[in-house]
Amino acid sequence: MMPTRVLIVDDHYFVRKGIQMFLNTEPSIQVVGEASDCKEAFEQAQALRPDVILMDLSMPKGDGIETISRIKQKLPATKIIVLTMYEHEAKVRAAILEAGADGYLLKDADERALLQAIQSAQRDELPLHPRVARHLLADTSRHAAPAPAGASLTEREREVLQLVARGLNNNAIAEALQISRGTVKIHVSNILGKLNVSSRTEAAVQAVQMGLVDTSVET
């Protein structure tokens, strides 16, 4: 199996090198380049066509949100995971729902969480830091249409949906519920179909409206 090709984008040299040193210990990942500003990020993304981009939002020579949008327009298959210190609802909403980022981690995430986020994004899951997930759900649920009446989820599907809404990936859900990852994938597919939504984020919003998740944010 080919390694996942990663581009690291951050304006702080030591942050880039720290992430690179860790990822270089993972045989399943190959760091193919780095960028220190928005202009360089866009150029490197087009030149290298990485599988995954780890990207800060606040950088010189451009706007991080706009750069994500530009890269996704050119390279829709490339997964972009935001790695930043910003957890405000407006930033999260802009990055994920407007620009099209494929994940959102805070810089206090540990190395294991970073590795899991890369793996989750590659599986078309939505890796979110737990605090970010609560912010996103609280913000999005205020603007969403009511949950579909009569969405007949089974008890197990409700349990899976609750964990999806908390930002857990399929592996973490499988571990929490003591079921196989394949079973989780089947449950998630059934949930999306029953709720008539196309993404885990939309399903998570429905979970909030169904009262399955507490959207209060800890400070």
C-alpha positions as CSV (number, residue, x, y, z in Angstrom):
1,M,0.0,0.0,0.0
2,M,1.3,3.4,-0.9
3,P,2.0,5.8,2.0
4,T,-0.3,8.8,2.6
5,R,1.4,11.9,1.2
6,V,1.2,14.8,3.5
7,L,1.9,18.6,3.0
8,I,2.5,20.6,6.2
9,V,1.4,24.2,6.2
10,D,2.3,26.5,9.1
11,D,4.1,29.8,9.4
12,H,6.1,28.7,12.5
13,Y,9.2,26.8,11.5
14,F,9.5,24.7,14.7
15,V,5.8,23.7,14.5
16,R,6.4,22.4,10.9
17,K,9.5,20.5,11.9
18,G,7.9,19.1,15.1
19,I,5.0,17.7,13.0
20,Q,7.4,16.4,10.4
21,M,9.6,14.6,12.9
22,F,6.6,12.8,14.3
23,L,5.1,11.9,11.0
24,N,8.4,10.6,9.7
25,T,8.2,7.9,12.4
26,E,5.1,6.6,10.8
27,P,5.8,4.2,7.9
28,S,2.3,4.7,6.5
29,I,2.9,8.5,6.0
30,Q,5.3,10.4,3.7
31,V,5.8,14.1,4.3
32,V,6.2,15.4,0.8
33,G,6.6,19.1,1.5
34,E,5.9,22.1,3.7
35,A,4.8,25.7,3.3
36,S,5.0,28.8,5.5
37,D,2.3,31.1,4.0
38,C,-1.0,31.0,2.1
39,K,0.6,31.7,-1.3
40,E,3.2,29.0,-0.9
41,A,0.5,26.6,0.4
42,F,-1.5,27.0,-2.8
43,E,1.5,26.6,-5.0
44,Q,2.9,23.6,-3.2
45,A,-0.5,21.9,-3.2
46,Q,-0.8,22.2,-7.0
47,A,2.8,21.1,-7.5
48,L,2.8,18.1,-5.1
49,R,-0.9,17.1,-5.2
50,P,-0.7,15.5,-1.7
51,D,-3.3,13.2,-0.2
52,V,-3.6,15.3,3.0
53,I,-2.8,18.9,3.9
54,L,-2.3,19.9,7.5
55,M,-2.9,23.6,7.6
56,D,-3.0,26.5,10.0
57,L,-5.6,29.3,9.4
58,S,-3.6,32.4,10.4
59,M,-0.7,32.8,8.1
60,P,1.0,35.6,6.0
61,K,0.3,36.4,2.3
62,G,-3.4,35.6,2.3
63,D,-6.4,34.3,4.2
64,G,-6.4,30.7,5.5
65,I,-10.1,30.1,4.8
66,E,-9.9,31.4,1.3
67,T,-6.8,29.3,0.6
68,I,-8.6,26.2,1.7
69,S,-11.4,27.0,-0.6
70,R,-9.0,27.7,-3.6
71,I,-7.1,24.4,-3.0
72,K,-10.4,22.4,-2.7
73,Q,-11.6,23.9,-6.0
74,K,-8.4,22.8,-7.8
75,L,-7.8,19.5,-5.9
76,P,-11.2,18.2,-4.6
77,A,-9.7,14.8,-3.7
78,T,-7.0,16.3,-1.4
79,K,-8.1,16.2,2.2
80,I,-7.4,19.4,4.2
81,I,-7.2,19.1,8.0
82,V,-7.1,22.5,9.8
83,L,-4.6,22.5,12.6
84,T,-4.9,25.7,14.6
85,M,-5.4,27.4,17.9
86,Y,-8.8,28.9,16.9
87,E,-11.9,27.2,18.1
88,H,-14.5,29.9,17.7
89,E,-17.7,28.9,16.0
90,A,-17.3,31.4,13.1
91,K,-13.8,30.0,12.3
92,V,-15.0,26.4,12.5
93,R,-18.1,27.1,10.4
94,A,-16.2,29.0,7.8
95,A,-13.4,26.4,7.4
96,I,-15.7,23.3,7.3
97,L,-19.1,24.3,6.0
98,E,-18.0,27.1,3.7
99,A,-14.4,26.4,2.6
100,G,-14.7,22.7,2.6
101,A,-12.1,21.5,5.1
102,D,-12.2,17.8,5.8
103,G,-11.2,18.0,9.5
104,Y,-10.5,20.5,12.3
105,L,-8.0,19.9,15.1
106,L,-6.7,22.2,17.8
107,K,-2.9,22.5,18.4
108,D,-3.3,21.0,21.9
109,A,-4.2,17.7,20.2
110,D,-1.7,14.9,21.0
111,E,0.3,13.0,18.4
112,R,-2.1,10.0,18.4
113,A,-5.1,12.3,17.7
114,L,-3.1,13.9,14.7
115,L,-2.4,10.5,13.3
116,Q,-6.0,9.3,13.7
117,A,-7.2,12.5,12.0
118,I,-5.1,11.9,9.0
119,Q,-6.3,8.3,8.8
120,S,-10.0,9.3,9.3
121,A,-9.8,12.0,6.6
122,Q,-8.5,9.4,4.2
123,R,-11.6,7.3,4.9
124,D,-13.9,10.2,4.2
125,E,-14.7,10.7,7.9
126,L,-14.7,14.1,9.6
127,P,-12.0,14.3,12.3
128,L,-13.0,17.0,14.8
129,H,-11.5,18.0,18.1
130,P,-14.2,17.4,20.7
131,R,-14.5,21.1,21.7
132,V,-14.7,22.0,18.0
133,A,-17.4,19.5,17.4
134,R,-19.5,21.0,20.2
135,H,-19.0,24.5,18.8
136,L,-19.9,23.4,15.2
137,L,-23.0,21.6,16.3
138,A,-24.2,24.4,18.5
139,D,-23.7,26.9,15.7
140,T,-25.1,24.8,12.9
141,S,-28.1,23.5,14.7
142,R,-29.4,27.1,15.2
143,H,-29.6,27.4,11.4
144,A,-30.7,24.0,10.4
145,A,-34.1,22.8,9.3
146,P,-36.1,20.6,11.7
147,A,-35.1,17.0,11.9
148,P,-37.2,14.8,9.6
149,A,-40.3,13.4,11.4
150,G,-40.4,9.7,11.9
151,A,-36.7,9.0,11.3
152,S,-36.9,5.5,12.7
153,L,-33.4,4.9,14.0
154,T,-32.7,1.8,16.0
155,E,-31.3,2.0,19.5
156,R,-27.8,1.0,18.2
157,E,-28.0,3.6,15.4
158,R,-28.8,6.3,17.9
159,E,-25.8,5.3,19.9
160,V,-23.6,5.5,16.8
161,L,-25.1,8.8,15.8
162,Q,-24.4,10.2,19.3
163,L,-20.7,9.3,19.0
164,V,-20.5,10.6,15.4
165,A,-21.8,14.0,16.7
166,R,-19.1,14.0,19.3
167,G,-16.5,13.8,16.6
168,L,-15.4,10.2,17.0
169,N,-14.1,8.4,14.0
170,N,-15.3,4.9,13.0
171,N,-12.4,3.1,14.8
172,A,-13.2,5.0,18.1
173,I,-16.9,4.3,17.8
174,A,-16.2,0.6,17.2
175,E,-14.0,0.5,20.3
176,A,-16.5,2.4,22.4
177,L,-19.4,0.1,21.4
178,Q,-17.4,-3.1,21.2
179,I,-18.4,-3.8,17.6
180,S,-16.4,-4.1,14.4
181,R,-15.4,-1.1,12.2
182,G,-17.3,-2.7,9.4
183,T,-20.5,-2.8,11.5
184,V,-20.0,0.9,12.3
185,K,-19.7,1.7,8.6
186,I,-23.0,-0.1,8.0
187,H,-24.7,1.8,10.8
188,V,-23.4,5.2,9.6
189,S,-24.6,4.4,6.0
190,N,-28.1,3.5,7.4
191,I,-28.2,6.6,9.5
192,L,-27.4,8.9,6.6
193,G,-30.1,7.2,4.5
194,K,-32.8,7.3,7.2
195,L,-32.0,11.0,8.0
196,N,-31.8,11.8,4.2
197,V,-28.4,13.6,4.6
198,S,-25.2,13.1,2.8
199,S,-22.5,13.8,5.4
200,R,-21.6,13.1,9.0
201,T,-21.8,16.8,9.8
202,E,-25.4,17.0,8.7
203,A,-26.2,13.8,10.6
204,A,-24.6,15.3,13.7
205,V,-26.8,18.4,13.4
206,Q,-29.8,16.1,13.3
207,A,-28.5,14.4,16.4
208,V,-28.6,17.7,18.2
209,Q,-32.1,18.4,17.1
210,M,-33.1,14.9,18.3
211,G,-31.8,15.6,21.7
212,L,-29.0,13.0,21.5
213,V,-26.1,15.4,22.1
214,D,-25.5,18.2,24.7
215,T,-24.2,21.2,22.7
216,S,-23.1,23.2,25.8
217,V,-19.5,24.2,25.4
218,E,-17.1,23.8,28.3
219,T,-14.8,26.8,29.0
